[in-house]
Amino acid sequence: MHTSTVTVAVLPLASVTAQRVNLTTQDVRTEWFSGTGKGGQHRNRHQNSCRLIHEPTGLVAISQSRKRNQSYAEAWAQLENRLQAQLDAQTEAETGELRSSLTGSGMRADKTRTYRFQDDQVKDHQTGKKAKCSKVMRGAFDLLH
């Protein structure tokens, strides 16, 4: 790669409000079960542990607390966080794919313009036209088309 090579990708502006996951109770199956581990009779007799299964994706969140509503709230928060992480990873992968398709390899064959400041000259390699560098740097790109 040439020492003065630069690759530029122009991407759409990321939204200020990130895309949030929309979790509804219709998409979630709830299962209650007895907890495991220490706790003796209370743990074995009561079904306070919660398992939430997100049907569309198959993600599972489990919480074992002493109180039923606390287990449900913890499992719901876990499931929301996992779905949000999955959505963020998918969005990041799509953005990365777009970025890599726009930048190219950065090799000499990909070059669009050559800016030669010492000669005050810009050459557009797609159209073959030349213009003064000082004018192009002030926004006169129409000289190259």
HUZI-V778589 format. One record per pair of residues at least 12 apart in sequence whose ideal C-beta (glycine too) atoms are under 10 Angstrom apart, sorted by sequence separation. I is the first residue (numbers start at 1). J is the second residue. D is the distance in whole Angstrom. If there is no record, write none. Layout:
BEGIN
{{I	J	D} {I	J	D}}
END
This chain:
BEGIN
{{34	46	7} {35	47	8} {50	62	7} {51	63	8} {62	74	9} {63	75	4} {111	123	10} {112	124	7} {113	125	7} {120	132	5} {121	133	6} {122	134	9} {124	136	9} {131	143	4} {34	47	5} {35	48	6} {36	49	8} {49	62	7} {50	63	5} {51	64	10} {61	74	8} {62	75	6} {63	76	9} {112	125	6} {113	126	8} {119	132	10} {120	133	5} {121	134	10} {122	135	9} {130	143	9} {131	144	6} {32	46	9} {33	47	6} {34	48	8} {35	49	4} {49	63	7} {50	64	8} {61	75	4} {63	77	9} {111	125	6} {112	126	6} {113	127	10} {116	130	10} {119	133	8} {120	134	6} {122	136	5} {129	143	7} {130	144	8} {131	145	10} {32	47	4} {33	48	9} {34	49	7} {35	50	10} {48	63	9} {49	64	4} {50	65	8} {60	75	9} {61	76	7} {63	78	7} {110	125	10} {111	126	10} {112	127	10} {118	133	9} {120	135	9} {121	136	9} {122	137	8} {129	144	5} {31	47	9} {32	48	7} {33	49	5} {48	64	7} {49	65	8} {61	77	8} {62	78	8} {63	79	10} {109	125	10} {114	130	9} {117	133	6} {120	136	10} {128	144	10} {129	145	7} {32	49	7} {33	50	8} {48	65	7} {49	66	10} {61	78	4} {62	79	10} {108	125	10} {116	133	7} {117	134	9} {120	137	10} {124	141	9} {127	144	6} {31	49	9} {32	50	6} {33	51	7} {48	66	6} {50	68	7} {60	78	9} {61	79	4} {113	131	10} {115	133	6} {122	140	10} {126	144	9} {127	145	6} {31	50	7} {32	51	8} {48	67	6} {49	68	9} {50	69	9} {52	71	10} {59	78	9} {60	79	8} {61	80	9} {114	133	10} {122	141	9} {124	143	9} {125	144	10} {126	145	9} {30	50	7} {31	51	4} {46	66	9} {48	68	5} {50	70	9} {51	71	9} {52	72	8} {59	79	6} {61	81	8} {117	137	9} {124	144	4} {30	51	7} {31	52	8} {43	64	9} {46	67	10} {47	68	8} {48	69	9} {50	71	4} {61	82	7} {115	136	8} {122	143	8} {123	144	8} {124	145	8} {29	51	9} {30	52	6} {31	53	7} {46	68	8} {48	70	8} {49	71	6} {50	72	5} {52	74	10} {53	75	10} {57	79	10} {60	82	9} {61	83	9} {115	137	8} {122	144	7} {29	52	7} {30	53	8} {43	66	9} {48	71	6} {50	73	9} {52	75	5} {59	82	5} {113	136	8} {28	52	5} {29	53	4} {42	66	8} {47	71	10} {48	72	10} {50	74	8} {51	75	7} {52	76	6} {59	83	6} {28	53	7} {29	54	8} {39	64	9} {50	75	5} {54	79	6} {57	82	9} {27	53	10} {28	54	6} {29	55	6} {49	75	9} {50	76	8} {52	78	8} {53	79	9} {54	80	10} {57	83	7} {59	85	10} {25	52	10} {27	54	6} {28	55	7} {35	62	10} {37	64	8} {39	66	8} {52	79	5} {56	83	9} {59	86	7} {27	55	5} {28	56	10} {35	63	10} {36	64	7} {50	78	10} {52	80	10} {54	82	8} {113	141	10} {23	52	10} {26	55	9} {27	56	6} {31	60	10} {33	62	9} {35	64	4} {54	83	7} {57	86	7} {27	57	9} {34	64	9} {35	65	8} {23	54	7} {28	59	10} {29	60	10} {31	62	9} {33	64	9} {35	66	9} {113	144	7} {54	86	10} {112	144	10} {21	54	10} {28	61	9} {32	68	7} {35	71	9} {32	71	8} {32	72	9} {30	72	7} {31	75	10} {30	75	8} {30	76	9} {28	75	9} {28	76	8} {25	76	9} {28	79	7} {27	79	10} {23	76	8} {23	79	7} {27	83	10} {23	80	5} {21	79	9} {22	80	10} {21	80	6} {20	80	9} {21	81	9} {23	83	6} {21	82	9} {22	83	9} {23	84	9} {21	83	4} {20	83	10} {21	84	5} {20	84	7} {21	85	9} {19	84	9} {21	86	8} {22	87	10} {18	84	9} {21	87	5} {20	87	8} {21	88	9} {19	87	6} {18	87	9} {19	88	8} {18	88	8} {19	90	10} {19	91	7} {18	91	8} {14	91	9} {14	95	8} {12	95	9} {11	95	7} {12	98	9} {11	98	7} {11	99	6} {9	98	8} {9	99	5} {9	100	8} {11	102	7} {7	99	10} {9	101	9} {10	102	7} {9	102	4} {8	102	8} {9	103	5} {7	102	8} {8	103	7} {9	104	9} {7	103	4} {6	103	10} {7	104	6} {7	105	8} {7	106	5} {5	105	10} {6	106	8} {7	107	10} {5	106	6} {5	107	8} {5	108	7} {7	110	8} {1	105	9} {2	106	9} {7	111	10} {8	112	9} {1	106	6} {2	107	9} {5	110	9} {6	111	10} {1	107	6} {2	108	6} {5	111	7} {1	108	8} {2	111	8} {6	115	10} {4	114	9} {4	115	9} {2	114	10}}
END
